[in-house]
Amino acid sequence: MKTAVITGGTAGIGRVTAIALARTGYRLILMARDPEKGEALAERIRHEVAGADVHFYAVDLSDFDAVRRVAVDIRSHTR
């Protein structure tokens, strides 16, 4: 299974891209600062795309320590 990491996917082209990739069978890793918007999008994709494998991580990408922590978490869950 191919995996796509999408940052800023809660609106605009990121949202459209996330939904399109889910429909083509990608595992999605969504990242955004707003947990409510991110979880809502993940839930929407799961509802619209049967069998979608979607994971959301709330992270501020300008905080390099936070990015490192999320990277470790992602690696431990996607192997």
All heavy atoms as a GROMACS GRO file, in nm:
protein
  602
    1MET      N    1   0.084  -0.118   0.000
    1MET     CA    2   0.000   0.000   0.000
    1MET      C    3   0.089   0.125   0.000
    1MET      O    4   0.185   0.134   0.075
    1MET     CB    5  -0.089   0.001   0.125
    1MET     CG    6  -0.169   0.129   0.140
    1MET     SD    7  -0.275   0.136   0.285
    1MET     CE    8  -0.401   0.023   0.237
    2LYS      N    9   0.056   0.218  -0.085
    2LYS     CA   10   0.130   0.344  -0.090
    2LYS      C   11   0.078   0.436   0.019
    2LYS      O   12  -0.039   0.432   0.054
    2LYS     CB   13   0.113   0.410  -0.225
    2LYS     CG   14   0.178   0.334  -0.338
    2LYS     CD   15   0.163   0.407  -0.467
    2LYS     CE   16   0.227   0.327  -0.581
    2LYS     NZ   17   0.215   0.398  -0.708
    3THR      N   18   0.169   0.520   0.071
    3THR     CA   19   0.134   0.614   0.176
    3THR      C   20   0.161   0.755   0.128
    3THR      O   21   0.265   0.781   0.067
    3THR     CB   22   0.217   0.588   0.304
    3THR    OG1   23   0.192   0.454   0.348
    3THR    CG2   24   0.183   0.685   0.414
    4ALA      N   25   0.068   0.846   0.157
    4ALA     CA   26   0.085   0.987   0.125
    4ALA      C   27   0.077   1.068   0.253
    4ALA      O   28  -0.012   1.046   0.336
    4ALA     CB   29  -0.023   1.035   0.028
    5VAL      N   30   0.171   1.158   0.271
    5VAL     CA   31   0.170   1.251   0.383
    5VAL      C   32   0.123   1.385   0.330
    5VAL      O   33   0.182   1.438   0.236
    5VAL     CB   34   0.310   1.266   0.447
    5VAL    CG1   35   0.308   1.368   0.559
    5VAL    CG2   36   0.360   1.131   0.496
    6ILE      N   37   0.016   1.436   0.388
    6ILE     CA   38  -0.041   1.561   0.340
    6ILE      C   39  -0.042   1.660   0.456
    6ILE      O   40  -0.100   1.635   0.561
    6ILE     CB   41  -0.184   1.540   0.287
    6ILE    CG1   42  -0.179   1.440   0.171
    6ILE    CG2   43  -0.246   1.673   0.244
    6ILE    CD1   44  -0.314   1.403   0.116
    7THR      N   45   0.025   1.772   0.433
    7THR     CA   46   0.026   1.878   0.532
    7THR      C   47  -0.073   1.985   0.489
    7THR      O   48  -0.092   2.010   0.370
    7THR     CB   49   0.166   1.940   0.547
    7THR    OG1   50   0.206   1.996   0.422
    7THR    CG2   51   0.267   1.836   0.592
    8GLY      N   52  -0.138   2.047   0.586
    8GLY     CA   53  -0.236   2.150   0.554
    8GLY      C   54  -0.353   2.095   0.476
    8GLY      O   55  -0.411   2.165   0.392
    9GLY      N   56  -0.390   1.972   0.504
    9GLY     CA   57  -0.494   1.907   0.426
    9GLY      C   58  -0.636   1.937   0.469
    9GLY      O   59  -0.728   1.877   0.417
   10THR      N   60  -0.655   2.028   0.563
   10THR     CA   61  -0.790   2.051   0.613
   10THR      C   62  -0.870   2.147   0.527
   10THR      O   63  -0.989   2.168   0.551
   10THR     CB   64  -0.788   2.103   0.758
   10THR    OG1   65  -0.714   2.225   0.763
   10THR    CG2   66  -0.727   2.000   0.852
   11ALA      N   67  -0.809   2.206   0.427
   11ALA     CA   68  -0.881   2.301   0.342
   11ALA      C   69  -0.819   2.302   0.202
   11ALA      O   70  -0.707   2.253   0.181
   11ALA     CB   71  -0.875   2.441   0.402
   12GLY      N   72  -0.892   2.358   0.110
   12GLY     CA   73  -0.841   2.383  -0.024
   12GLY      C   74  -0.789   2.261  -0.097
   12GLY      O   75  -0.845   2.152  -0.089
   13ILE      N   76  -0.678   2.282  -0.167
   13ILE     CA   77  -0.622   2.176  -0.251
   13ILE      C   78  -0.574   2.057  -0.169
   13ILE      O   79  -0.580   1.943  -0.214
   13ILE     CB   80  -0.510   2.231  -0.342
   13ILE    CG1   81  -0.481   2.131  -0.454
   13ILE    CG2   82  -0.387   2.266  -0.262
   13ILE    CD1   83  -0.400   2.189  -0.567
   14GLY      N   84  -0.531   2.081  -0.047
   14GLY     CA   85  -0.490   1.971   0.039
   14GLY      C   86  -0.604   1.876   0.068
   14GLY      O   87  -0.588   1.754   0.066
   15ARG      N   88  -0.722   1.931   0.097
   15ARG     CA   89  -0.839   1.849   0.125
   15ARG      C   90  -0.880   1.768   0.001
   15ARG      O   91  -0.906   1.649   0.009
   15ARG     CB   92  -0.956   1.936   0.169
   15ARG     CG   93  -1.083   1.856   0.190
   15ARG     CD   94  -1.198   1.944   0.223
   15ARG     NE   95  -1.171   2.003   0.353
   15ARG     CZ   96  -1.264   2.055   0.431
   15ARG    NH1   97  -1.388   2.057   0.392
   15ARG    NH2   98  -1.232   2.106   0.548
   16VAL      N   99  -0.885   1.835  -0.113
   16VAL     CA  100  -0.923   1.769  -0.238
   16VAL      C  101  -0.823   1.658  -0.270
   16VAL      O  102  -0.862   1.547  -0.310
   16VAL     CB  103  -0.932   1.872  -0.353
   16VAL    CG1  104  -0.953   1.802  -0.487
   16VAL    CG2  105  -1.043   1.971  -0.326
   17THR      N  106  -0.696   1.685  -0.252
   17THR     CA  107  -0.592   1.586  -0.278
   17THR      C  108  -0.606   1.466  -0.185
   17THR      O  109  -0.595   1.350  -0.228
   17THR     CB  110  -0.452   1.649  -0.265
   17THR    OG1  111  -0.441   1.757  -0.357
   17THR    CG2  112  -0.342   1.548  -0.290
   18ALA      N  113  -0.630   1.492  -0.057
   18ALA     CA  114  -0.646   1.383   0.040
   18ALA      C  115  -0.760   1.291   0.002
   18ALA      O  116  -0.746   1.168   0.003
   18ALA     CB  117  -0.667   1.442   0.180
   19ILE      N  118  -0.873   1.348  -0.033
   19ILE     CA  119  -0.988   1.268  -0.069
   19ILE      C  120  -0.960   1.187  -0.196
   19ILE      O  121  -0.990   1.068  -0.204
   19ILE     CB  122  -1.113   1.356  -0.085
   19ILE    CG1  123  -1.152   1.414   0.052
   19ILE    CG2  124  -1.229   1.278  -0.145
   19ILE    CD1  125  -1.255   1.526   0.046
   20ALA      N  126  -0.898   1.251  -0.295
   20ALA     CA  127  -0.868   1.182  -0.420
   20ALA      C  128  -0.770   1.067  -0.398
   20ALA      O  129  -0.788   0.958  -0.454
   20ALA     CB  130  -0.811   1.281  -0.522
   21LEU      N  131  -0.668   1.088  -0.317
   21LEU     CA  132  -0.571   0.981  -0.290
   21LEU      C  133  -0.635   0.866  -0.214
   21LEU      O  134  -0.605   0.749  -0.240
   21LEU     CB  135  -0.450   1.036  -0.216
   21LEU     CG  136  -0.357   1.125  -0.298
   21LEU    CD1  137  -0.252   1.189  -0.209
   21LEU    CD2  138  -0.292   1.047  -0.410
   22ALA      N  139  -0.722   0.898  -0.119
   22ALA     CA  140  -0.792   0.792  -0.045
   22ALA      C  141  -0.875   0.706  -0.140
   22ALA      O  142  -0.879   0.584  -0.128
   22ALA     CB  143  -0.880   0.853   0.063
   23ARG      N  144  -0.938   0.770  -0.236
   23ARG     CA  145  -1.021   0.697  -0.332
   23ARG      C  146  -0.938   0.605  -0.422
   23ARG      O  147  -0.990   0.508  -0.476
   23ARG     CB  148  -1.101   0.795  -0.416
   23ARG     CG  149  -1.215   0.856  -0.340
   23ARG     CD  150  -1.302   0.943  -0.427
   23ARG     NE  151  -1.414   0.992  -0.347
   23ARG     CZ  152  -1.460   1.116  -0.352
   23ARG    NH1  153  -1.406   1.204  -0.436
   23ARG    NH2  154  -1.561   1.151  -0.276
   24THR      N  155  -0.810   0.636  -0.438
   24THR     CA  156  -0.724   0.550  -0.520
   24THR      C  157  -0.646   0.449  -0.437
   24THR      O  158  -0.558   0.381  -0.489
   24THR     CB  159  -0.628   0.634  -0.607
   24THR    OG1  160  -0.544   0.712  -0.522
   24THR    CG2  161  -0.705   0.723  -0.703
   25GLY      N  162  -0.678   0.440  -0.307
   25GLY     CA  163  -0.620   0.336  -0.224
   25GLY      C  164  -0.498   0.372  -0.141
   25GLY      O  165  -0.437   0.284  -0.081
   26TYR      N  166  -0.461   0.497  -0.137
   26TYR     CA  167  -0.347   0.538  -0.055
   26TYR      C  168  -0.382   0.536   0.093
   26TYR      O  169  -0.493   0.568   0.132
   26TYR     CB  170  -0.304   0.681  -0.089
   26TYR     CG  171  -0.213   0.693  -0.208
   26TYR    CD1  172  -0.262   0.678  -0.337
   26TYR    CD2  173  -0.078   0.722  -0.191
   26TYR    CE1  174  -0.180   0.691  -0.447
   26TYR    CE2  175   0.006   0.734  -0.300
   26TYR     CZ  176  -0.046   0.720  -0.428
   26TYR     OH  177   0.036   0.732  -0.536
   27ARG      N  178  -0.284   0.500   0.175
   27ARG     CA  179  -0.291   0.524   0.319
   27ARG      C  180  -0.258   0.672   0.336
   27ARG      O  181  -0.161   0.722   0.280
   27ARG     CB  182  -0.188   0.441   0.394
   27ARG     CG  183  -0.179   0.480   0.542
   27ARG     CD  184  -0.061   0.417   0.613
   27ARG     NE  185  -0.066   0.273   0.603
   27ARG     CZ  186   0.037   0.197   0.571
   27ARG    NH1  187   0.154   0.250   0.543
   27ARG    NH2  188   0.025   0.066   0.566
   28LEU      N  189  -0.339   0.743   0.414
   28LEU     CA  190  -0.317   0.887   0.433
   28LEU      C  191  -0.267   0.918   0.572
   28LEU      O  192  -0.320   0.867   0.671
   28LEU     CB  193  -0.447   0.964   0.411
   28LEU     CG  194  -0.510   0.957   0.274
   28LEU    CD1  195  -0.636   1.042   0.272
   28LEU    CD2  196  -0.413   1.003   0.167
   29ILE      N  197  -0.168   1.004   0.575
   29ILE     CA  198  -0.122   1.063   0.699
   29ILE      C  199  -0.146   1.212   0.682
   29ILE      O  200  -0.080   1.278   0.602
   29ILE     CB  201   0.026   1.032   0.727
   29ILE    CG1  202   0.042   0.882   0.742
   29ILE    CG2  203   0.074   1.108   0.849
   29ILE    CD1  204   0.185   0.836   0.754
   30LEU      N  205  -0.245   1.262   0.756
   30LEU     CA  206  -0.280   1.404   0.748
   30LEU      C  207  -0.216   1.478   0.864
   30LEU      O  208  -0.218   1.429   0.978
   30LEU     CB  209  -0.433   1.420   0.757
   30LEU     CG  210  -0.516   1.343   0.656
   30LEU    CD1  211  -0.664   1.359   0.687
   30LEU    CD2  212  -0.485   1.389   0.515
   31MET      N  213  -0.163   1.595   0.836
   31MET     CA  214  -0.104   1.679   0.940
   31MET      C  215  -0.158   1.820   0.927
   31MET      O  216  -0.165   1.874   0.817
   31MET     CB  217   0.048   1.685   0.926
   31MET     CG  218   0.116   1.557   0.951
   31MET     SD  219   0.294   1.587   0.944
   31MET     CE  220   0.350   1.421   0.925
   32ALA      N  221  -0.197   1.875   1.043
   32ALA     CA  222  -0.244   2.013   1.047
   32ALA      C  223  -0.238   2.061   1.190
   32ALA      O  224  -0.225   1.982   1.284
   32ALA     CB  225  -0.387   2.022   0.994
   33ARG      N  226  -0.247   2.191   1.207
   33ARG     CA  227  -0.242   2.248   1.342
   33ARG      C  228  -0.372   2.232   1.418
   33ARG      O  229  -0.372   2.217   1.539
   33ARG     CB  230  -0.206   2.396   1.336
   33ARG     CG  231  -0.062   2.420   1.306
   33ARG     CD  232  -0.034   2.566   1.308
   33ARG     NE  233  -0.092   2.623   1.186
   33ARG     CZ  234  -0.049   2.731   1.126
   33ARG    NH1  235   0.051   2.798   1.177
   33ARG    NH2  236  -0.105   2.773   1.016
   34ASP      N  237  -0.484   2.238   1.349
   34ASP     CA  238  -0.615   2.239   1.415
   34ASP      C  239  -0.668   2.096   1.430
   34ASP      O  240  -0.711   2.035   1.332
   34ASP     CB  241  -0.712   2.323   1.333
   34ASP     CG  242  -0.845   2.345   1.403
   34ASP    OD1  243  -0.892   2.253   1.475
   34ASP    OD2  244  -0.903   2.453   1.385
   35PRO      N  245  -0.668   2.044   1.553
   35PRO     CA  246  -0.712   1.905   1.572
   35PRO      C  247  -0.858   1.883   1.533
   35PRO      O  248  -0.892   1.777   1.481
   35PRO     CB  249  -0.692   1.879   1.721
   35PRO     CG  250  -0.630   1.999   1.779
   35PRO     CD  251  -0.621   2.105   1.676
   36GLU      N  252  -0.945   1.979   1.557
   36GLU     CA  253  -1.086   1.961   1.524
   36GLU      C  254  -1.105   1.948   1.373
   36GLU      O  255  -1.178   1.859   1.327
   36GLU     CB  256  -1.169   2.077   1.577
   36GLU     CG  257  -1.183   2.075   1.728
   36GLU     CD  258  -1.268   2.190   1.779
   36GLU    OE1  259  -1.349   2.246   1.702
   36GLU    OE2  260  -1.252   2.224   1.898
   37LYS      N  261  -1.041   2.034   1.297
   37LYS     CA  262  -1.053   2.028   1.151
   37LYS      C  263  -0.989   1.900   1.096
   37LYS      O  264  -1.042   1.837   1.006
   37LYS     CB  265  -0.989   2.150   1.086
   37LYS     CG  266  -1.067   2.277   1.106
   37LYS     CD  267  -0.997   2.392   1.035
   37LYS     CE  268  -1.072   2.522   1.054
   37LYS     NZ  269  -1.002   2.634   0.987
   38GLY      N  270  -0.876   1.865   1.152
   38GLY     CA  271  -0.806   1.745   1.104
   38GLY      C  272  -0.884   1.618   1.131
   38GLY      O  273  -0.898   1.532   1.043
   39GLU      N  274  -0.936   1.604   1.252
   39GLU     CA  275  -1.016   1.486   1.285
   39GLU      C  276  -1.144   1.483   1.203
   39GLU      O  277  -1.189   1.376   1.160
   39GLU     CB  278  -1.048   1.483   1.434
   39GLU     CG  279  -0.929   1.456   1.523
   39GLU     CD  280  -0.869   1.316   1.506
   39GLU    OE1  281  -0.930   1.229   1.440
   39GLU    OE2  282  -0.760   1.294   1.559
   40ALA      N  283  -1.204   1.600   1.178
   40ALA     CA  284  -1.326   1.607   1.098
   40ALA      C  285  -1.298   1.560   0.955
   40ALA      O  286  -1.379   1.485   0.897
   40ALA     CB  287  -1.383   1.748   1.098
   41LEU      N  288  -1.187   1.602   0.897
   41LEU     CA  289  -1.154   1.558   0.763
   41LEU      C  290  -1.127   1.408   0.759
   41LEU      O  291  -1.174   1.338   0.670
   41LEU     CB  292  -1.033   1.634   0.707
   41LEU     CG  293  -0.986   1.587   0.569
   41LEU    CD1  294  -1.097   1.605   0.465
   41LEU    CD2  295  -0.861   1.662   0.528
   42ALA      N  296  -1.052   1.359   0.856
   42ALA     CA  297  -1.023   1.215   0.860
   42ALA      C  298  -1.152   1.136   0.869
   42ALA      O  299  -1.171   1.036   0.798
   42ALA     CB  300  -0.931   1.183   0.978
   43GLU      N  301  -1.245   1.181   0.951
   43GLU     CA  302  -1.373   1.112   0.966
   43GLU      C  303  -1.455   1.121   0.837
   43GLU      O  304  -1.517   1.023   0.795
   43GLU     CB  305  -1.452   1.171   1.082
   43GLU     CG  306  -1.576   1.092   1.116
   43GLU     CD  307  -1.548   0.946   1.150
   43GLU    OE1  308  -1.444   0.916   1.211
   43GLU    OE2  309  -1.631   0.861   1.112
   44ARG      N  310  -1.452   1.236   0.772
   44ARG     CA  311  -1.523   1.252   0.645
   44ARG      C  312  -1.471   1.153   0.541
   44ARG      O  313  -1.548   1.089   0.469
   44ARG     CB  314  -1.508   1.395   0.594
   44ARG     CG  315  -1.569   1.415   0.458
   44ARG     CD  316  -1.548   1.555   0.407
   44ARG     NE  317  -1.590   1.562   0.267
   44ARG     CZ  318  -1.570   1.666   0.190
   44ARG    NH1  319  -1.512   1.775   0.237
   44ARG    NH2  320  -1.610   1.665   0.065
   45ILE      N  321  -1.338   1.142   0.533
   45ILE     CA  322  -1.278   1.051   0.435
   45ILE      C  323  -1.316   0.908   0.467
   45ILE      O  324  -1.354   0.831   0.378
   45ILE     CB  325  -1.125   1.070   0.430
   45ILE    CG1  326  -1.091   1.207   0.372
   45ILE    CG2  327  -1.060   0.958   0.348
   45ILE    CD1  328  -0.946   1.246   0.384
   46ARG      N  329  -1.310   0.870   0.594
   46ARG     CA  330  -1.348   0.733   0.633
   46ARG      C  331  -1.495   0.705   0.597
   46ARG      O  332  -1.529   0.594   0.558
   46ARG     CB  333  -1.327   0.712   0.782
   46ARG     CG  334  -1.182   0.703   0.822
   46ARG     CD  335  -1.167   0.675   0.972
   46ARG     NE  336  -1.035   0.710   1.014
   46ARG     CZ  337  -1.004   0.816   1.091
   46ARG    NH1  338  -1.099   0.895   1.136
   46ARG    NH2  339  -0.879   0.840   1.123
   47HIS      N  340  -1.578   0.806   0.611
   47HIS     CA  341  -1.721   0.790   0.580
   47HIS      C  342  -1.744   0.778   0.429
   47HIS      O  343  -1.826   0.699   0.384
   47HIS     CB  344  -1.799   0.908   0.637
   47HIS     CG  345  -1.945   0.904   0.608
   47HIS    ND1  346  -2.030   0.817   0.673
   47HIS    CD2  347  -2.021   0.975   0.522
   47HIS    CE1  348  -2.152   0.834   0.626
   47HIS    NE2  349  -2.150   0.929   0.534
   48GLU      N  350  -1.672   0.858   0.351
   48GLU     CA  351  -1.692   0.863   0.206
   48GLU      C  352  -1.620   0.753   0.130
   48GLU      O  353  -1.663   0.716   0.020
   48GLU     CB  354  -1.647   0.998   0.150
   48GLU     CG  355  -1.735   1.113   0.188
   48GLU     CD  356  -1.690   1.245   0.125
   48GLU    OE1  357  -1.608   1.243   0.032
   48GLU    OE2  358  -1.738   1.349   0.171
   49VAL      N  359  -1.510   0.704   0.184
   49VAL     CA  360  -1.427   0.607   0.112
   49VAL      C  361  -1.419   0.479   0.194
   49VAL      O  362  -1.350   0.473   0.296
   49VAL     CB  363  -1.285   0.664   0.085
   49VAL    CG1  364  -1.202   0.564   0.008
   49VAL    CG2  365  -1.291   0.798   0.015
   50ALA      N  366  -1.490   0.378   0.149
   50ALA     CA  367  -1.492   0.251   0.220
   50ALA      C  368  -1.350   0.195   0.234
   50ALA      O  369  -1.274   0.189   0.138
   50ALA     CB  370  -1.580   0.150   0.146
   51GLY      N  371  -1.315   0.157   0.357
   51GLY     CA  372  -1.184   0.096   0.382
   51GLY      C  373  -1.068   0.193   0.385
   51GLY      O  374  -0.952   0.150   0.387
   52ALA      N  375  -1.096   0.323   0.387
   52ALA     CA  376  -0.987   0.422   0.388
   52ALA      C  377  -0.902   0.407   0.514
   52ALA      O  378  -0.954   0.389   0.623
   52ALA     CB  379  -1.044   0.563   0.379
   53ASP      N  380  -0.772   0.415   0.495
   53ASP     CA  381  -0.674   0.408   0.604
   53ASP      C  382  -0.621   0.549   0.624
   53ASP      O  383  -0.534   0.594   0.550
   53ASP     CB  384  -0.563   0.309   0.567
   53ASP     CG  385  -0.466   0.284   0.680
   53ASP    OD1  386  -0.484   0.341   0.791
   53ASP    OD2  387  -0.371   0.207   0.659
   54VAL      N  388  -0.676   0.619   0.722
   54VAL     CA  389  -0.646   0.761   0.742
   54VAL      C  390  -0.602   0.784   0.885
   54VAL      O  391  -0.667   0.739   0.980
   54VAL     CB  392  -0.770   0.849   0.714
   54VAL    CG1  393  -0.736   0.996   0.728
   54VAL    CG2  394  -0.829   0.820   0.578
   55HIS      N  395  -0.491   0.855   0.900
   55HIS     CA  396  -0.439   0.889   1.032
   55HIS      C  397  -0.416   1.039   1.037
   55HIS      O  398  -0.361   1.097   0.942
   55HIS     CB  399  -0.306   0.817   1.058
   55HIS     CG  400  -0.317   0.669   1.039
   55HIS    ND1  401  -0.356   0.584   1.139
   55HIS    CD2  402  -0.300   0.592   0.929
   55HIS    CE1  403  -0.360   0.461   1.092
   55HIS    NE2  404  -0.326   0.463   0.964
   56PHE      N  405  -0.458   1.102   1.146
   56PHE     CA  406  -0.439   1.246   1.160
   56PHE      C  407  -0.345   1.274   1.276
   56PHE      O  408  -0.355   1.213   1.383
   56PHE     CB  409  -0.572   1.318   1.185
   56PHE     CG  410  -0.551   1.462   1.221
   56PHE    CD1  411  -0.510   1.552   1.124
   56PHE    CD2  412  -0.567   1.506   1.351
   56PHE    CE1  413  -0.484   1.684   1.158
   56PHE    CE2  414  -0.542   1.638   1.384
   56PHE     CZ  415  -0.501   1.727   1.287
   57TYR      N  416  -0.255   1.371   1.253
   57TYR     CA  417  -0.162   1.417   1.356
   57TYR      C  418  -0.171   1.568   1.365
   57TYR      O  419  -0.153   1.637   1.265
   57TYR     CB  420  -0.018   1.377   1.321
   57TYR     CG  421   0.003   1.229   1.320
   57TYR    CD1  422  -0.021   1.154   1.205
   57TYR    CD2  423   0.043   1.162   1.435
   57TYR    CE1  424  -0.004   1.016   1.204
   57TYR    CE2  425   0.060   1.024   1.435
   57TYR     CZ  426   0.037   0.953   1.320
   57TYR     OH  427   0.053   0.817   1.319
   58ALA      N  428  -0.201   1.617   1.484
   58ALA     CA  429  -0.202   1.761   1.507
   58ALA      C  430  -0.058   1.803   1.535
   58ALA      O  431   0.004   1.755   1.630
   58ALA     CB  432  -0.292   1.797   1.625
   59VAL      N  433  -0.006   1.890   1.450
   59VAL     CA  434   0.133   1.933   1.467
   59VAL      C  435   0.154   2.069   1.402
   59VAL      O  436   0.097   2.099   1.297
   59VAL     CB  437   0.231   1.828   1.407
   59VAL    CG1  438   0.212   1.812   1.258
   59VAL    CG2  439   0.376   1.863   1.439
   60ASP      N  440   0.234   2.151   1.467
   60ASP     CA  441   0.274   2.280   1.411
   60ASP      C  442   0.406   2.255   1.339
   60ASP      O  443   0.509   2.229   1.401
   60ASP     CB  444   0.292   2.382   1.523
   60ASP     CG  445   0.337   2.518   1.473
   60ASP    OD1  446   0.370   2.532   1.353
   60ASP    OD2  447   0.341   2.611   1.555
   61LEU      N  448   0.404   2.260   1.207
   61LEU     CA  449   0.522   2.225   1.129
   61LEU      C  450   0.636   2.325   1.142
   61LEU      O  451   0.747   2.298   1.098
   61LEU     CB  452   0.484   2.207   0.982
   61LEU     CG  453   0.389   2.089   0.956
   61LEU    CD1  454   0.349   2.085   0.810
   61LEU    CD2  455   0.452   1.958   0.999
   62SER      N  456   0.612   2.438   1.206
   62SER     CA  457   0.721   2.532   1.230
   62SER      C  458   0.797   2.498   1.358
   62SER      O  459   0.900   2.557   1.387
   62SER     CB  460   0.668   2.676   1.237
   62SER     OG  461   0.588   2.694   1.354
   63ASP      N  462   0.749   2.400   1.434
   63ASP     CA  463   0.812   2.355   1.557
   63ASP      C  464   0.886   2.224   1.526
   63ASP      O  465   0.826   2.117   1.521
   63ASP     CB  466   0.706   2.334   1.664
   63ASP     CG  467   0.761   2.282   1.796
   63ASP    OD1  468   0.878   2.237   1.801
   63ASP    OD2  469   0.686   2.286   1.895
   64PHE      N  470   1.017   2.234   1.504
   64PHE     CA  471   1.094   2.118   1.461
   64PHE      C  472   1.094   2.005   1.563
   64PHE      O  473   1.098   1.888   1.526
   64PHE     CB  474   1.236   2.158   1.423
   64PHE     CG  475   1.242   2.244   1.301
   64PHE    CD1  476   1.299   2.369   1.305
   64PHE    CD2  477   1.188   2.200   1.180
   64PHE    CE1  478   1.302   2.450   1.191
   64PHE    CE2  479   1.191   2.279   1.067
   64PHE     CZ  480   1.249   2.404   1.074
   65ASP      N  481   1.089   2.037   1.691
   65ASP     CA  482   1.082   1.931   1.792
   65ASP      C  483   0.950   1.855   1.779
   65ASP      O  484   0.947   1.732   1.790
   65ASP     CB  485   1.096   1.988   1.933
   65ASP     CG  486   1.238   2.036   1.961
   65ASP    OD1  487   1.333   1.979   1.902
   65ASP    OD2  488   1.254   2.129   2.042
   66ALA      N  489   0.842   1.927   1.755
   66ALA     CA  490   0.711   1.863   1.737
   66ALA      C  491   0.712   1.775   1.611
   66ALA      O  492   0.657   1.665   1.612
   66ALA     CB  493   0.601   1.967   1.728
   67VAL      N  494   0.775   1.822   1.506
   67VAL     CA  495   0.784   1.744   1.382
   67VAL      C  496   0.862   1.616   1.407
   67VAL      O  497   0.820   1.508   1.362
   67VAL     CB  498   0.848   1.828   1.269
   67VAL    CG1  499   0.877   1.741   1.148
   67VAL    CG2  500   0.759   1.946   1.233
   68ARG      N  501   0.971   1.625   1.480
   68ARG     CA  502   1.049   1.504   1.511
   68ARG      C  503   0.967   1.404   1.591
   68ARG      O  504   0.971   1.284   1.565
   68ARG     CB  505   1.176   1.541   1.588
   68ARG     CG  506   1.282   1.604   1.502
   68ARG     CD  507   1.410   1.629   1.582
   68ARG     NE  508   1.497   1.716   1.507
   68ARG     CZ  509   1.507   1.847   1.523
   68ARG    NH1  510   1.436   1.908   1.615
   68ARG    NH2  511   1.589   1.918   1.449
   69ARG      N  512   0.892   1.453   1.690
   69ARG     CA  513   0.809   1.364   1.772
   69ARG      C  514   0.703   1.294   1.686
   69ARG      O  515   0.679   1.174   1.700
   69ARG     CB  516   0.743   1.441   1.886
   69ARG     CG  517   0.839   1.477   1.999
   69ARG     CD  518   0.765   1.532   2.119
   69ARG     NE  519   0.689   1.654   2.090
   69ARG     CZ  520   0.737   1.778   2.098
   69ARG    NH1  521   0.863   1.799   2.134
   69ARG    NH2  522   0.659   1.881   2.073
   70VAL      N  523   0.640   1.370   1.598
   70VAL     CA  524   0.537   1.310   1.512
   70VAL      C  525   0.600   1.210   1.417
   70VAL      O  526   0.544   1.103   1.392
   70VAL     CB  527   0.460   1.420   1.435
   70VAL    CG1  528   0.378   1.362   1.322
   70VAL    CG2  529   0.372   1.497   1.530
   71ALA      N  530   0.718   1.239   1.366
   71ALA     CA  531   0.786   1.146   1.275
   71ALA      C  532   0.813   1.013   1.345
   71ALA      O  533   0.791   0.906   1.286
   71ALA     CB  534   0.916   1.207   1.224
   72VAL      N  535   0.857   1.017   1.468
   72VAL     CA  536   0.881   0.895   1.544
   72VAL      C  537   0.750   0.818   1.563
   72VAL      O  538   0.744   0.696   1.544
   72VAL     CB  539   0.947   0.927   1.680
   72VAL    CG1  540   0.945   0.806   1.772
   72VAL    CG2  541   1.089   0.978   1.660
   73ASP      N  542   0.644   0.890   1.596
   73ASP     CA  543   0.514   0.828   1.616
   73ASP      C  544   0.463   0.763   1.487
   73ASP      O  545   0.416   0.650   1.487
   73ASP     CB  546   0.413   0.932   1.667
   73ASP     CG  547   0.287   0.870   1.722
   73ASP    OD1  548   0.292   0.755   1.769
   73ASP    OD2  549   0.183   0.938   1.718
   74ILE      N  550   0.477   0.833   1.376
   74ILE     CA  551   0.432   0.780   1.247
   74ILE      C  552   0.510   0.654   1.212
   74ILE      O  553   0.452   0.553   1.172
   74ILE     CB  554   0.447   0.886   1.136
   74ILE    CG1  555   0.344   0.996   1.156
   74ILE    CG2  556   0.432   0.822   0.998
   74ILE    CD1  557   0.367   1.119   1.068
   75ARG      N  558   0.641   0.659   1.228
   75ARG     CA  559   0.723   0.541   1.193
   75ARG      C  560   0.685   0.420   1.278
   75ARG      O  561   0.686   0.307   1.228
   75ARG     CB  562   0.870   0.572   1.212
   75ARG     CG  563   0.921   0.667   1.105
   75ARG     CD  564   1.068   0.684   1.111
   75ARG     NE  565   1.127   0.564   1.050
   75ARG     CZ  566   1.253   0.533   1.060
   75ARG    NH1  567   1.335   0.609   1.127
   75ARG    NH2  568   1.300   0.425   1.004
   76SER      N  569   0.649   0.442   1.403
   76SER     CA  570   0.614   0.329   1.489
   76SER      C  571   0.477   0.270   1.454
   76SER      O  572   0.451   0.155   1.486
   76SER     CB  573   0.619   0.370   1.636
   76SER     OG  574   0.513   0.457   1.667
   77HIS      N  575   0.392   0.346   1.388
   77HIS     CA  576   0.256   0.299   1.356
   77HIS      C  577   0.238   0.254   1.212
   77HIS      O  578   0.134   0.198   1.179
   77HIS     CB  579   0.153   0.407   1.389
   77HIS     CG  580   0.135   0.429   1.534
   77HIS    ND1  581   0.188   0.538   1.599
   77HIS    CD2  582   0.072   0.356   1.627
   77HIS    CE1  583   0.158   0.529   1.727
   77HIS    NE2  584   0.088   0.420   1.748
   78THR      N  585   0.333   0.279   1.125
   78THR     CA  586   0.311   0.249   0.983
   78THR      C  587   0.403   0.140   0.932
   78THR      O  588   0.415   0.123   0.811
   78THR     CB  589   0.326   0.376   0.896
   78THR    OG1  590   0.456   0.430   0.916
   78THR    CG2  591   0.219   0.476   0.926
   79ARG      N  592   0.466   0.068   1.016
   79ARG     CA  593   0.555  -0.040   0.969
   79ARG      C  594   0.481  -0.168   0.953
   79ARG      O  595   0.387  -0.200   1.008
   79ARG     CB  596   0.669  -0.058   1.066
   79ARG     CG  597   0.765   0.058   1.056
   79ARG     CD  598   0.881   0.035   1.143
   79ARG     NE  599   0.973   0.147   1.119
   79ARG     CZ  600   1.093   0.150   1.160
   79ARG    NH1  601   1.142   0.050   1.228
   79ARG    NH2  602   1.171   0.251   1.135
   0.00000   0.00000   0.00000
